[in-house]
Amino acid sequence: MSILRLAKIIADMGLIEGKLAKMGLRLPQVHAYPSANRIPCVQVGEILFLGGHSTARHPLMLGAKNTGKVGIEVTEQEAYVAARAVALQILASIKAHAGDLDLVKRVIRLHGMVNSAPGFERQFAVIDGASDLFFELWGPERGAHARSAVGVAELPRRSVLEIVGEFEMYPKNPATGST
């Protein structure tokens, strides 16, 4: 792809999607939840609450592993990549909801759960895969966030990890659909 064509594609995207493209990343497809009783996210006022996004339901970006216990079947580095891939899923859900990632005002909080083998104590380093991506995209003022990272004995479908998040959104102009 020529540099001019890439520049045009990036110009047609929002700022955040342009940053993703420059990093060689793209958003994955958003998949419907298996039951109508839950959805990927809910917005209350200017806060967007993201439900659990995990590794096991669909193939992941970045060649990340879908299943296994960190510390036995999945290395810390492989789990870090999985967290980064889940962060891309979260971004895809935000875009599907809001229409534009540039409407994210700031990352508020992430809660990461890691399917951990007994004795694995570096959950914080695993969830850094997601935290680092958001920090790279939005910088220290908007991308640094509150966070918890915990080890759990099991996750549904043997997921490597699951991440829940909250994001502050810019309000949309109801007349134009933009800020």
CYANA upper distance limits for C-alpha pairs under 8 A (distance plus 0.5 A):
  1 MET  CA      5 ARG  CA      7.05
  1 MET  CA      6 LEU  CA      7.19
  2 SER  CA      6 LEU  CA      6.77
  3 ILE  CA      7 ALA  CA      6.54
  4 LEU  CA      8 LYS  CA      6.72
  5 ARG  CA      9 ILE  CA      6.76
  6 LEU  CA     10 ILE  CA      6.66
  7 ALA  CA     11 ALA  CA      6.53
  8 LYS  CA     12 ASP  CA      6.73
  9 ILE  CA     13 MET  CA      7.04
 10 ILE  CA     14 GLY  CA      8.05
 10 ILE  CA     17 GLU  CA      8.00
 10 ILE  CA     18 GLY  CA      5.30
 10 ILE  CA     21 ALA  CA      7.54
 11 ALA  CA     18 GLY  CA      7.75
 13 MET  CA     17 GLU  CA      6.32
 13 MET  CA     18 GLY  CA      6.30
 14 GLY  CA     18 GLY  CA      6.51
 14 GLY  CA    100 ASP  CA      7.38
 14 GLY  CA    101 LEU  CA      7.52
 14 GLY  CA    102 ASP  CA      6.64
 15 LEU  CA     19 LYS  CA      6.82
 15 LEU  CA    102 ASP  CA      6.87
 16 ILE  CA     20 LEU  CA      6.83
 16 ILE  CA    101 LEU  CA      6.61
 16 ILE  CA    102 ASP  CA      6.53
 16 ILE  CA    137 LEU  CA      6.86
 16 ILE  CA    138 TRP  CA      8.25
 17 GLU  CA     21 ALA  CA      6.69
 17 GLU  CA     26 ARG  CA      8.16
 17 GLU  CA    101 LEU  CA      7.54
 18 GLY  CA     22 LYS  CA      6.73
 19 LYS  CA     23 MET  CA      6.77
 19 LYS  CA    137 LEU  CA      7.12
 20 LEU  CA     24 GLY  CA      6.88
 20 LEU  CA     25 LEU  CA      5.52
 20 LEU  CA     26 ARG  CA      6.67
 20 LEU  CA    137 LEU  CA      8.01
 21 ALA  CA     25 LEU  CA      5.76
 21 ALA  CA     26 ARG  CA      6.67
 26 ARG  CA     88 LEU  CA      8.14
 27 LEU  CA     88 LEU  CA      6.28
 27 LEU  CA     89 GLN  CA      7.41
 27 LEU  CA     91 LEU  CA      7.53
 27 LEU  CA     92 ALA  CA      5.99
 28 PRO  CA     60 LEU  CA      8.49
 28 PRO  CA     61 MET  CA      7.34
 28 PRO  CA     88 LEU  CA      7.29
 28 PRO  CA     89 GLN  CA      6.66
 28 PRO  CA     92 ALA  CA      6.81
 29 GLN  CA     89 GLN  CA      8.38
 29 GLN  CA     92 ALA  CA      7.54
 30 VAL  CA     89 GLN  CA      7.67
 30 VAL  CA     92 ALA  CA      6.68
 30 VAL  CA     93 SER  CA      6.77
 30 VAL  CA     96 ALA  CA      8.01
 32 ALA  CA     39 ILE  CA      8.28
 33 TYR  CA     38 ARG  CA      7.37
 33 TYR  CA     39 ILE  CA      6.75
 33 TYR  CA     40 PRO  CA      7.79
 39 ILE  CA     51 GLY  CA      7.86
 40 PRO  CA     50 LEU  CA      6.49
 40 PRO  CA     51 GLY  CA      5.85
 40 PRO  CA     52 GLY  CA      8.07
 40 PRO  CA     53 HIS  CA      8.30
 40 PRO  CA     93 SER  CA      6.92
 41 CYS  CA     48 LEU  CA      7.17
 41 CYS  CA     49 PHE  CA      5.95
 41 CYS  CA     50 LEU  CA      4.88
 41 CYS  CA     51 GLY  CA      6.14
 41 CYS  CA     93 SER  CA      7.75
 41 CYS  CA     94 ILE  CA      8.13
 41 CYS  CA     97 HIS  CA      8.05
 42 VAL  CA     48 LEU  CA      6.29
 42 VAL  CA     49 PHE  CA      5.80
 42 VAL  CA     50 LEU  CA      7.23
 43 GLN  CA     47 ILE  CA      6.13
 43 GLN  CA     48 LEU  CA      4.74
 43 GLN  CA     49 PHE  CA      6.54
 44 VAL  CA     48 LEU  CA      6.94
 44 VAL  CA     49 PHE  CA      8.33
 46 GLU  CA    168 GLU  CA      6.12
 46 GLU  CA    169 MET  CA      5.54
 46 GLU  CA    170 TYR  CA      7.13
 46 GLU  CA    171 PRO  CA      6.95
 47 ILE  CA    166 GLU  CA      7.20
 47 ILE  CA    167 PHE  CA      6.23
 47 ILE  CA    168 GLU  CA      5.13
 47 ILE  CA    169 MET  CA      6.53
 48 LEU  CA    166 GLU  CA      6.10
 48 LEU  CA    167 PHE  CA      5.61
 48 LEU  CA    168 GLU  CA      6.68
 48 LEU  CA    169 MET  CA      7.29
 49 PHE  CA    164 VAL  CA      8.43
 49 PHE  CA    165 GLY  CA      6.59
 49 PHE  CA    166 GLU  CA      5.14
 49 PHE  CA    167 PHE  CA      7.15
 50 LEU  CA     90 ILE  CA      7.89
 50 LEU  CA    164 VAL  CA      6.13
 50 LEU  CA    165 GLY  CA      5.48
 50 LEU  CA    166 GLU  CA      6.47
 51 GLY  CA    163 ILE  CA      8.38
 51 GLY  CA    164 VAL  CA      5.85
 51 GLY  CA    165 GLY  CA      7.55
 52 GLY  CA    162 GLU  CA      6.31
 52 GLY  CA    163 ILE  CA      5.80
 52 GLY  CA    164 VAL  CA      5.13
 52 GLY  CA    165 GLY  CA      8.38
 53 HIS  CA     86 VAL  CA      6.85
 53 HIS  CA     89 GLN  CA      7.53
 53 HIS  CA     90 ILE  CA      7.17
 53 HIS  CA    162 GLU  CA      5.89
 53 HIS  CA    163 ILE  CA      5.81
 53 HIS  CA    164 VAL  CA      6.98
 54 SER  CA     86 VAL  CA      6.83
 54 SER  CA    159 SER  CA      6.79
 54 SER  CA    160 VAL  CA      8.04
 54 SER  CA    161 LEU  CA      6.22
 54 SER  CA    162 GLU  CA      4.62
 54 SER  CA    163 ILE  CA      6.91
 55 THR  CA     59 PRO  CA      8.31
 55 THR  CA     60 LEU  CA      7.36
 55 THR  CA     65 LYS  CA      7.99
 55 THR  CA     66 ASN  CA      5.28
 55 THR  CA     67 THR  CA      7.36
 55 THR  CA     82 ALA  CA      7.46
 55 THR  CA     86 VAL  CA      7.13
 55 THR  CA    159 SER  CA      5.67
 55 THR  CA    160 VAL  CA      6.54
 55 THR  CA    161 LEU  CA      6.71
 55 THR  CA    162 GLU  CA      7.33
 56 ALA  CA     66 ASN  CA      5.27
 56 ALA  CA     67 THR  CA      6.34
 56 ALA  CA    156 PRO  CA      8.46
 56 ALA  CA    157 ARG  CA      6.47
 56 ALA  CA    158 ARG  CA      7.27
 56 ALA  CA    159 SER  CA      5.20
 56 ALA  CA    160 VAL  CA      7.84
 57 ARG  CA     66 ASN  CA      8.39
 57 ARG  CA    157 ARG  CA      8.09
 58 HIS  CA     66 ASN  CA      8.34
 59 PRO  CA     66 ASN  CA      7.49
 60 LEU  CA     64 ALA  CA      6.17
 60 LEU  CA     65 LYS  CA      7.83
 60 LEU  CA     66 ASN  CA      7.45
 60 LEU  CA     82 ALA  CA      8.09
 60 LEU  CA     85 ALA  CA      6.65
 60 LEU  CA     86 VAL  CA      8.14
 61 MET  CA     85 ALA  CA      5.92
 61 MET  CA     88 LEU  CA      8.36
 62 LEU  CA     81 VAL  CA      7.62
 62 LEU  CA     82 ALA  CA      8.39
 62 LEU  CA     85 ALA  CA      6.84
 64 ALA  CA     78 GLU  CA      7.17
 64 ALA  CA     79 ALA  CA      8.19
 64 ALA  CA     81 VAL  CA      6.36
 64 ALA  CA     82 ALA  CA      5.39
 64 ALA  CA     85 ALA  CA      7.32
 65 LYS  CA     74 VAL  CA      8.13
 65 LYS  CA     78 GLU  CA      7.35
 65 LYS  CA     79 ALA  CA      7.93
 65 LYS  CA     82 ALA  CA      6.75
 65 LYS  CA    160 VAL  CA      7.95
 66 ASN  CA     82 ALA  CA      7.96
 66 ASN  CA    159 SER  CA      6.51
 66 ASN  CA    160 VAL  CA      6.62
 67 THR  CA    157 ARG  CA      7.99
 67 THR  CA    158 ARG  CA      5.63
 67 THR  CA    159 SER  CA      5.12
 67 THR  CA    160 VAL  CA      5.45
 68 GLY  CA     72 ILE  CA      8.37
 68 GLY  CA     73 GLU  CA      5.88
 68 GLY  CA     74 VAL  CA      6.45
 68 GLY  CA    115 ASN  CA      7.74
 68 GLY  CA    158 ARG  CA      6.28
 68 GLY  CA    159 SER  CA      6.90
 68 GLY  CA    160 VAL  CA      5.83
 69 LYS  CA     73 GLU  CA      5.84
 69 LYS  CA     74 VAL  CA      6.34
 69 LYS  CA    115 ASN  CA      5.69
 69 LYS  CA    116 SER  CA      5.70
 69 LYS  CA    117 ALA  CA      6.04
 69 LYS  CA    158 ARG  CA      8.14
 69 LYS  CA    160 VAL  CA      6.62
 70 VAL  CA     74 VAL  CA      5.08
 70 VAL  CA     75 THR  CA      6.30
 70 VAL  CA     76 GLU  CA      6.90
 70 VAL  CA     79 ALA  CA      7.26
 70 VAL  CA    114 VAL  CA      7.82
 70 VAL  CA    115 ASN  CA      6.59
 70 VAL  CA    116 SER  CA      5.39
 70 VAL  CA    117 ALA  CA      6.31
 70 VAL  CA    120 PHE  CA      7.70
 70 VAL  CA    160 VAL  CA      7.30
 71 GLY  CA     75 THR  CA      6.25
 71 GLY  CA     76 GLU  CA      7.31
 71 GLY  CA    116 SER  CA      7.00
 71 GLY  CA    117 ALA  CA      5.85
 71 GLY  CA    118 PRO  CA      8.46
 71 GLY  CA    119 GLY  CA      8.43
 71 GLY  CA    120 PHE  CA      6.15
 72 ILE  CA    117 ALA  CA      6.72
 74 VAL  CA     78 GLU  CA      6.58
 74 VAL  CA     79 ALA  CA      6.93
 74 VAL  CA    160 VAL  CA      8.29
 75 THR  CA     79 ALA  CA      6.69
 76 GLU  CA     80 TYR  CA      6.66
 76 GLU  CA    122 ARG  CA      8.26
 76 GLU  CA    125 ALA  CA      8.03
 76 GLU  CA    126 VAL  CA      6.66
 77 GLN  CA     81 VAL  CA      6.90
 77 GLN  CA    126 VAL  CA      7.82
 78 GLU  CA     82 ALA  CA      6.80
 79 ALA  CA     83 ALA  CA      6.69
 79 ALA  CA    126 VAL  CA      6.10
 79 ALA  CA    160 VAL  CA      7.32
 79 ALA  CA    161 LEU  CA      8.24
 80 TYR  CA     84 ARG  CA      6.88
 80 TYR  CA    125 ALA  CA      7.55
 80 TYR  CA    126 VAL  CA      4.87
 80 TYR  CA    127 ILE  CA      6.88
 80 TYR  CA    128 ASP  CA      7.20
 80 TYR  CA    129 GLY  CA      5.08
 80 TYR  CA    130 ALA  CA      8.29
 81 VAL  CA     85 ALA  CA      6.72
 81 VAL  CA    129 GLY  CA      6.53
 82 ALA  CA     86 VAL  CA      6.66
 82 ALA  CA    129 GLY  CA      7.90
 82 ALA  CA    160 VAL  CA      7.99
 82 ALA  CA    161 LEU  CA      8.18
 83 ALA  CA     87 ALA  CA      6.67
 83 ALA  CA    126 VAL  CA      7.14
 83 ALA  CA    127 ILE  CA      6.23
 83 ALA  CA    128 ASP  CA      7.94
 83 ALA  CA    129 GLY  CA      5.34
 83 ALA  CA    130 ALA  CA      5.59
 83 ALA  CA    161 LEU  CA      7.64
 83 ALA  CA    163 ILE  CA      8.43
 84 ARG  CA     88 LEU  CA      7.01
 84 ARG  CA    129 GLY  CA      4.99
 84 ARG  CA    130 ALA  CA      5.06
 84 ARG  CA    133 LEU  CA      7.07
 85 ALA  CA     89 GLN  CA      7.03
 85 ALA  CA    130 ALA  CA      8.22
 86 VAL  CA     90 ILE  CA      6.75
 86 VAL  CA    130 ALA  CA      7.62
 86 VAL  CA    162 GLU  CA      8.28
 86 VAL  CA    163 ILE  CA      7.84
 87 ALA  CA     91 LEU  CA      6.74
 87 ALA  CA    129 GLY  CA      8.40
 87 ALA  CA    130 ALA  CA      5.53
 87 ALA  CA    133 LEU  CA      7.77
 87 ALA  CA    134 PHE  CA      8.28
 88 LEU  CA     92 ALA  CA      6.68
 89 GLN  CA     93 SER  CA      6.79
 90 ILE  CA     94 ILE  CA      6.76
 91 LEU  CA     95 LYS  CA      6.66
 91 LEU  CA    101 LEU  CA      7.79
 92 ALA  CA     96 ALA  CA      6.61
 93 SER  CA     97 HIS  CA      6.66
 94 ILE  CA     98 ALA  CA      6.40
 94 ILE  CA     99 GLY  CA      8.10
 94 ILE  CA    100 ASP  CA      8.27
 94 ILE  CA    101 LEU  CA      7.25
 95 LYS  CA     99 GLY  CA      5.26
 95 LYS  CA    100 ASP  CA      5.61
 95 LYS  CA    101 LEU  CA      5.97
 96 ALA  CA    100 ASP  CA      8.44
 98 ALA  CA    103 LEU  CA      7.62
103 LEU  CA    169 MET  CA      6.07
103 LEU  CA    170 TYR  CA      5.64
103 LEU  CA    171 PRO  CA      8.10
103 LEU  CA    172 LYS  CA      8.44
103 LEU  CA    179 THR  CA      7.88
104 VAL  CA    167 PHE  CA      7.22
104 VAL  CA    168 GLU  CA      6.59
104 VAL  CA    169 MET  CA      5.05
104 VAL  CA    170 TYR  CA      6.65
105 LYS  CA    142 ARG  CA      7.22
105 LYS  CA    167 PHE  CA      7.92
105 LYS  CA    168 GLU  CA      5.79
105 LYS  CA    169 MET  CA      5.37
105 LYS  CA    170 TYR  CA      5.97
106 ARG  CA    138 TRP  CA      7.98
106 ARG  CA    141 GLU  CA      8.38
106 ARG  CA    142 ARG  CA      4.84
106 ARG  CA    143 GLY  CA      6.53
106 ARG  CA    167 PHE  CA      6.40
106 ARG  CA    168 GLU  CA      5.75
106 ARG  CA    169 MET  CA      7.55
107 VAL  CA    134 PHE  CA      7.96
107 VAL  CA    142 ARG  CA      6.59
107 VAL  CA    143 GLY  CA      5.85
107 VAL  CA    144 ALA  CA      7.32
107 VAL  CA    145 HIS  CA      6.22
107 VAL  CA    166 GLU  CA      7.11
107 VAL  CA    167 PHE  CA      5.15
107 VAL  CA    168 GLU  CA      6.90
108 ILE  CA    144 ALA  CA      8.38
108 ILE  CA    145 HIS  CA      5.60
108 ILE  CA    146 ALA  CA      6.70
108 ILE  CA    165 GLY  CA      8.05
108 ILE  CA    166 GLU  CA      5.90
108 ILE  CA    167 PHE  CA      5.64
108 ILE  CA    168 GLU  CA      7.02
109 ARG  CA    145 HIS  CA      5.72
109 ARG  CA    146 ALA  CA      5.06
109 ARG  CA    147 ARG  CA      5.82
109 ARG  CA    165 GLY  CA      6.03
109 ARG  CA    166 GLU  CA      5.77
109 ARG  CA    167 PHE  CA      7.62
110 LEU  CA    131 SER  CA      8.39
110 LEU  CA    145 HIS  CA      7.77
110 LEU  CA    146 ALA  CA      7.06
110 LEU  CA    147 ARG  CA      5.28
110 LEU  CA    148 SER  CA      7.01
110 LEU  CA    163 ILE  CA      7.21
110 LEU  CA    164 VAL  CA      6.20
110 LEU  CA    165 GLY  CA      4.87
110 LEU  CA    166 GLU  CA      7.13
111 HIS  CA    147 ARG  CA      6.16
111 HIS  CA    148 SER  CA      5.34
111 HIS  CA    149 ALA  CA      6.46
111 HIS  CA    163 ILE  CA      6.14
111 HIS  CA    164 VAL  CA      5.65
111 HIS  CA    165 GLY  CA      6.74
112 GLY  CA    127 ILE  CA      6.54
112 GLY  CA    147 ARG  CA      8.25
112 GLY  CA    148 SER  CA      6.62
112 GLY  CA    149 ALA  CA      5.09
112 GLY  CA    150 VAL  CA      6.80
112 GLY  CA    161 LEU  CA      7.59
112 GLY  CA    162 GLU  CA      6.36
112 GLY  CA    163 ILE  CA      4.94
112 GLY  CA    164 VAL  CA      7.01
113 MET  CA    123 GLN  CA      8.34
113 MET  CA    149 ALA  CA      6.37
113 MET  CA    150 VAL  CA      5.55
113 MET  CA    151 GLY  CA      6.29
113 MET  CA    152 VAL  CA      6.87
113 MET  CA    161 LEU  CA      5.98
113 MET  CA    162 GLU  CA      5.74
113 MET  CA    163 ILE  CA      6.81
114 VAL  CA    123 GLN  CA      6.71
114 VAL  CA    126 VAL  CA      8.21
114 VAL  CA    127 ILE  CA      8.49
114 VAL  CA    149 ALA  CA      7.88
114 VAL  CA    150 VAL  CA      6.67
114 VAL  CA    151 GLY  CA      5.33
114 VAL  CA    152 VAL  CA      6.38
114 VAL  CA    160 VAL  CA      6.70
114 VAL  CA    161 LEU  CA      4.90
114 VAL  CA    162 GLU  CA      7.19
115 ASN  CA    151 GLY  CA      6.59
115 ASN  CA    152 VAL  CA      5.72
115 ASN  CA    153 ALA  CA      6.46
115 ASN  CA    154 GLU  CA      6.03
115 ASN  CA    155 LEU  CA      6.53
115 ASN  CA    158 ARG  CA      8.07
115 ASN  CA    159 SER  CA      7.34
115 ASN  CA    160 VAL  CA      5.78
115 ASN  CA    161 LEU  CA      6.16
116 SER  CA    120 PHE  CA      6.47
116 SER  CA    123 GLN  CA      8.43
116 SER  CA    151 GLY  CA      5.84
116 SER  CA    152 VAL  CA      6.30
116 SER  CA    153 ALA  CA      6.56
116 SER  CA    154 GLU  CA      8.14
117 ALA  CA    153 ALA  CA      7.72
120 PHE  CA    151 GLY  CA      8.46
121 GLU  CA    151 GLY  CA      8.05
122 ARG  CA    126 VAL  CA      7.27
123 GLN  CA    127 ILE  CA      6.85
123 GLN  CA    149 ALA  CA      6.14
123 GLN  CA    150 VAL  CA      6.47
123 GLN  CA    151 GLY  CA      6.66
124 PHE  CA    128 ASP  CA      6.73
124 PHE  CA    148 SER  CA      8.23
124 PHE  CA    149 ALA  CA      5.80
124 PHE  CA    150 VAL  CA      8.07
125 ALA  CA    129 GLY  CA      7.97
127 ILE  CA    131 SER  CA      7.00
127 ILE  CA    149 ALA  CA      6.93
128 ASP  CA    132 ASP  CA      5.97
129 GLY  CA    133 LEU  CA      7.02
130 ALA  CA    134 PHE  CA      6.94
131 SER  CA    135 PHE  CA      6.61
131 SER  CA    144 ALA  CA      8.19
131 SER  CA    145 HIS  CA      8.37
132 ASP  CA    136 GLU  CA      6.55
133 LEU  CA    137 LEU  CA      6.71
134 PHE  CA    138 TRP  CA      6.52
134 PHE  CA    139 GLY  CA      8.16
134 PHE  CA    143 GLY  CA      5.81
134 PHE  CA    144 ALA  CA      8.09
135 PHE  CA    139 GLY  CA      5.41
135 PHE  CA    140 PRO  CA      6.73
135 PHE  CA    142 ARG  CA      8.17
135 PHE  CA    143 GLY  CA      4.75
135 PHE  CA    144 ALA  CA      6.16
136 GLU  CA    143 GLY  CA      7.84
137 LEU  CA    143 GLY  CA      7.47
138 TRP  CA    142 ARG  CA      5.76
138 TRP  CA    143 GLY  CA      5.00
139 GLY  CA    143 GLY  CA      5.50
139 GLY  CA    144 ALA  CA      7.52
140 PRO  CA    144 ALA  CA      5.61
154 GLU  CA    158 ARG  CA      7.19
155 LEU  CA    159 SER  CA      6.04
155 LEU  CA    160 VAL  CA      8.02
155 LEU  CA    161 LEU  CA      7.75
155 LEU  CA    162 GLU  CA      8.33
170 TYR  CA    179 THR  CA      7.11
171 PRO  CA    179 THR  CA      6.51
172 LYS  CA    176 THR  CA      8.40
172 LYS  CA    177 GLY  CA      5.98
172 LYS  CA    178 SER  CA      5.49
172 LYS  CA    179 THR  CA      5.17
173 ASN  CA    177 GLY  CA      5.57
173 ASN  CA    178 SER  CA      5.66
173 ASN  CA    179 THR  CA      5.84
174 PRO  CA    178 SER  CA      8.12
